[in-house]
């Protein structure tokens, strides 16, 4: 039964609005991956140290990913009704900003439980030599200095997923070498 509002309180929202306001918990994991030496290298013990959902998702993608060594760098929980942001650490202490925008899927259209409208990982660490400048008040720089570089987008994508599912969302090679960041998202039940 509907609760009767107290005098001066707004009336409760209809059921459709209440369901739209429900939040979803997401776990975002950042994994450092390396290619290793030669094709005969198998996934090392580092994979066994990863959380079970992350390990399973990487095992499922194993034939498609060229990497042979994995280690967890950071993870974050994001609870949101529409848009959530988390700060995470990347390799070498880089500061990463993760933003996730979602809406519930429309089953009448055949969509999965959740539609991720945007998933972005941005490296917001200033390039070396600019850390002190970025803390200085605006306009305090020396004439002729170049402005600070814009944050670097590492991953930007959208996708659909089911509640309880863990997906490998994307990977981003670091400096074009044999190392990459792999991001995974779990829609927690």
WOGI-V545834 format. One record per backbone hydrogen bond with DSSP energy under -0.5 kcal/mol. CO is the residue of the C=O (numbers start at 1). NH is the residue of the N-H. If there is no record, write none. Layout:
BEGIN
co:CO nh:NH
co:CO nh:NH
END
This chain:
BEGIN
co:3 nh:5
co:6 nh:9
co:14 nh:17
co:14 nh:18
co:15 nh:19
co:16 nh:20
co:17 nh:21
co:18 nh:22
co:19 nh:22
co:24 nh:26
co:24 nh:80
co:25 nh:188
co:26 nh:28
co:26 nh:78
co:27 nh:186
co:28 nh:76
co:29 nh:31
co:29 nh:184
co:30 nh:73
co:30 nh:74
co:31 nh:33
co:31 nh:182
co:32 nh:71
co:33 nh:180
co:34 nh:68
co:34 nh:69
co:36 nh:38
co:38 nh:41
co:44 nh:47
co:44 nh:48
co:45 nh:49
co:46 nh:49
co:47 nh:50
co:51 nh:55
co:52 nh:56
co:53 nh:57
co:54 nh:58
co:55 nh:59
co:56 nh:60
co:57 nh:61
co:58 nh:62
co:59 nh:62
co:61 nh:64
co:61 nh:65
co:68 nh:44
co:69 nh:34
co:71 nh:32
co:74 nh:30
co:76 nh:28
co:78 nh:26
co:78 nh:80
co:80 nh:24
co:82 nh:102
co:84 nh:100
co:86 nh:98
co:88 nh:96
co:90 nh:93
co:91 nh:94
co:94 nh:90
co:94 nh:96
co:95 nh:124
co:95 nh:125
co:96 nh:88
co:97 nh:122
co:98 nh:86
co:99 nh:120
co:100 nh:84
co:101 nh:117
co:101 nh:118
co:103 nh:115
co:105 nh:107
co:106 nh:109
co:106 nh:111
co:107 nh:110
co:113 nh:105
co:114 nh:116
co:114 nh:161
co:115 nh:103
co:115 nh:117
co:116 nh:159
co:118 nh:101
co:119 nh:157
co:120 nh:99
co:121 nh:154
co:121 nh:155
co:122 nh:97
co:122 nh:124
co:123 nh:152
co:127 nh:130
co:130 nh:134
co:131 nh:135
co:132 nh:135
co:132 nh:136
co:133 nh:136
co:137 nh:140
co:142 nh:145
co:151 nh:153
co:152 nh:123
co:152 nh:154
co:155 nh:121
co:157 nh:119
co:159 nh:116
co:161 nh:114
co:162 nh:165
co:165 nh:187
co:167 nh:169
co:167 nh:185
co:170 nh:183
co:172 nh:181
co:173 nh:175
co:174 nh:177
co:178 nh:35
co:179 nh:174
co:180 nh:33
co:181 nh:172
co:182 nh:31
co:183 nh:169
co:183 nh:170
co:184 nh:29
co:185 nh:167
co:186 nh:27
co:186 nh:188
co:187 nh:164
co:188 nh:25
END
